[in-house]
Each structure stands twice: as structure tokens, then as C-alpha cells.
Amino acid sequence: MNQAMKYYSGEAEVHYMGAVLSSMQGNLAEAERQARTAVEIDGSYDRAYEILASILYSEGKYSDAAD
């Protein structure tokens, strides 16, 4: 994943996958950061919004997840 970030850091899909992997490892703060970056890069990337909402819900940030 580190090499993908190094070469493709401007791609929303790479940050989305970083969010998925970080979430699976239990690192929700990093997962949230990666998901937010994916959304910033491509505001129409639905999967990034879905994972971001899931992460925010897992963190107990219910009102943020609903937005």
C-alpha cells in the first residue's frame, strides 16, 4: 500500500483502499483520514462516502456519519 500511495497519491481509489485497510487493522483515525482524502479528491466517489460514514459511525460520530 505504501508504494501505491507513493506513486498514485492523487487517486481517490488508492485512498479509499487505504481507508479500508486501516479500518480492517483497527486504525480508525488513519482510516478516517484516508476516506476524507478520497472524498476531497473525487466528490462523486460513492464508495469513499460509504466507508467514511461507516468509519465515523464506528467512532461514535453519529451526527457526522449522517451528514
Sequence and secondary structure as in RCSB ss.txt:
>XXXX:A:sequence
MNQAMKYYSGEAEVHYMGAVLSSMQGNLAEAERQARTAVEIDGSYDRAYEILASILYSEGKYSDAAD
>XXXX:A:secstr
 HHHHHHHTT HHHHHHHHHHHHHTT HHHHHHHHHHHHHH TT HHHHHHHHHHHHHTT HHHHH 
